[in-house]
Amino acid sequence: MTAVTKPARESLTVIDNRTGKSYELPIKHNSILATDIKKINAQPQPNDRAEDETTQGLRIFDPAYMNTAVVESKITYINGQDGILRYRGYPIEQLVGKSNFLESAYLLIYGELPTSSQFTNWQDEVMHHTYIHSDIEGMFKSFRYDSHPMSMMTSAFATLGAFAPEANPSLRGQKLYTDAASGNVAALQNLDKQILRIIGKAPTLAAASYRMRQGRPFNRPAQGLSYTGNFLYLLDNLSGTNYRPHPVLEKALDALFIIHADHEVNCSTATVLQVGSSLVDPYSAVAAGCAALYGPSHGGASESAIRMLMEIGSPENVPAFMKKVEKRERVLVGFGHRVYKNVDPRSKAIRQLAEEVFEVTGRNKLLDTALALAKLASESEFMRSRNLYPNVDFYSGLIYQAMGFPLDFYPVLFAVPRCVGWLAHWRQQMLQAGGVKIWRPRQLYLGEGERQYVRLNERQAKESDKFGSAVQVTHGGDSKRNRLATYRDEKGDTLRPKL
């Protein structure tokens, strides 16, 4: 007797137990299409609500996109299980050790490392676009002296778009960029020009936010310096001439820029693509990316990690802090990652940089605390069982602090290089075959069913959870004084004090 085995098929067979129907869903690149799942439908079941829309097909519920692929990309590959990060196939460790930021930027955006002539032209073009309109400098001066620099950066990129009306699809037609996908040379030139502008001006905007906080006049971009050398000049030059940043610090910042340039479809990149799918101008999309990056769970994590180390204070306080972490009373910032379940490859690339910087700046006082924390965390069963290892934010913050950057400037140092990743993904989106479909996720509606309107004087207060009504907010002293004052409103009615 011979056993007969069916040949393997690149598909998934699903049986809907509600109906008994069988569905065969094609598997491509180890994934299935969510729209194929939608083909699985049934008549409403006893426990279904009308709002479940059962007859319209099955939906995929994936809170926070834990396992949803939203794009096909050729840019960055991450294997979180094995701790791998590659830009266009090149391991991040090789690029940090052998490349420079602008070369890696070209690679991310255009797919290949540039030839010598390509790199010269690319570098010249980027550095040619470093100047900003003087009115944008005036915009920076309108901020309060204590505004967070990332708030200024977010506003600055949006403002930058207002100075480039020729780059706005709302003014020049919605196919301004997507026409490039069909070979329209003018559209492709216009698209790439905006990329040059944003990459070139990002350090200038970042430096303006820094100088604004210090009350110092803005520097003009320098000629003849590297991308990061010019950035340090914009930040630090005072009244001298022939400014040259320390080569170790310039190299370290350049390497950090490579490390932070892209990281697949992270929160801020997803935001840029979500906004970009509406075909808005790239300045607005990048401004949205800045807003997403600003959060303490994303680009603000390095700042939070340093604040945590400052709070711990010294190595002898580490064990007590770790006990609070294991009791879930505190969060260990700078450890663990949404994707990496192994050592973050970026953190490995950054360790050597840290030592080189400390040789120049002196040993960071928090380093011993950080090393003690990393050692104890590696020995903790609580941390190991959850695959929590030091990530890039844990070490980058130590370098930034040693270089003298204020804590609230760390997200800006992340945003400047991340513009490259955002633009690489945005360019890929604009050039995709078949056009750009606007991103529009679905939801599972769990709210009230259909209700009838009740007039104001007929409504009854009802028991609700603590989030079911507006909370009482506090006001300043002027509001209190105004509530006690008597005056007439615009209708002529006399308003009495609210006692």
Number of C-alpha atoms within 10 A of each C-alpha: 3 4 5 6 6 6 6 6 8 12 15 13 10 14 13 13 8 11 11 9 12 12 16 13 18 15 13 10 7 8 13 15 12 15 12 15 17 14 15 20 18 16 13 14 10 6 7 11 13 11 13 16 17 17 15 13 16 18 20 13 13 10 9 8 9 10 9 13 12 12 12 10 14 14 21 20 17 16 13 17 13 13 15 18 24 20 25 20 13 16 15 21 19 11 19 23 10 9 16 18 25 23 20 26 28 19 18 24 22 15 16 16 18 18 10 9 9 13 15 12 12 18 18 12 15 19 22 15 20 24 17 18 9 8 11 16 18 10 13 21 16 9 16 11 14 9 13 17 27 25 16 22 26 24 18 24 24 18 17 20 21 15 14 12 13 14 22 21 17 14 11 12 11 15 16 24 28 24 18 20 20 14 11 13 12 13 18 20 13 15 23 16 15 19 24 20 20 25 23 23 23 26 26 25 30 24 25 27 28 25 19 23 18 11 10 13 12 20 16 15 21 19 11 10 16 18 23 22 22 25 24 22 21 23 20 17 17 13 6 6 7 8 16 13 18 11 10 16 22 20 21 22 24 22 23 24 25 26 28 23 24 26 20 21 19 16 17 28 28 19 22 28 29 19 22 26 19 14 24 17 26 28 27 23 28 29 26 24 26 31 20 22 26 25 15 15 14 16 25 22 24 28 25 22 24 24 15 17 22 14 11 19 16 17 16 13 14 20 15 10 19 21 13 13 16 15 11 10 11 12 14 22 21 25 21 21 17 9 14 21 18 20 22 24 23 24 18 15 20 23 14 11 21 21 15 16 23 18 11 13 16 12 16 19 14 19 19 16 20 26 14 18 23 18 11 14 22 16 10 15 11 15 19 14 8 10 18 23 22 26 24 26 24 25 24 28 23 24 27 24 18 20 18 9 14 11 17 17 19 24 23 29 21 23 29 24 24 29 24 28 24 31 28 24 26 25 24 19 23 23 20 15 11 9 15 16 11 13 13 8 6 9 11 11 11 9 7 7 9 8 6 5 7 9 7 7 6 6 9 8 5 7 8 8 7 8 7 9 9 7 8 6 5 8 8 7 9 9 11 14 10 12 14 14 12 12 13 10 9 7 6 8 9 11 13 12 13 10 6
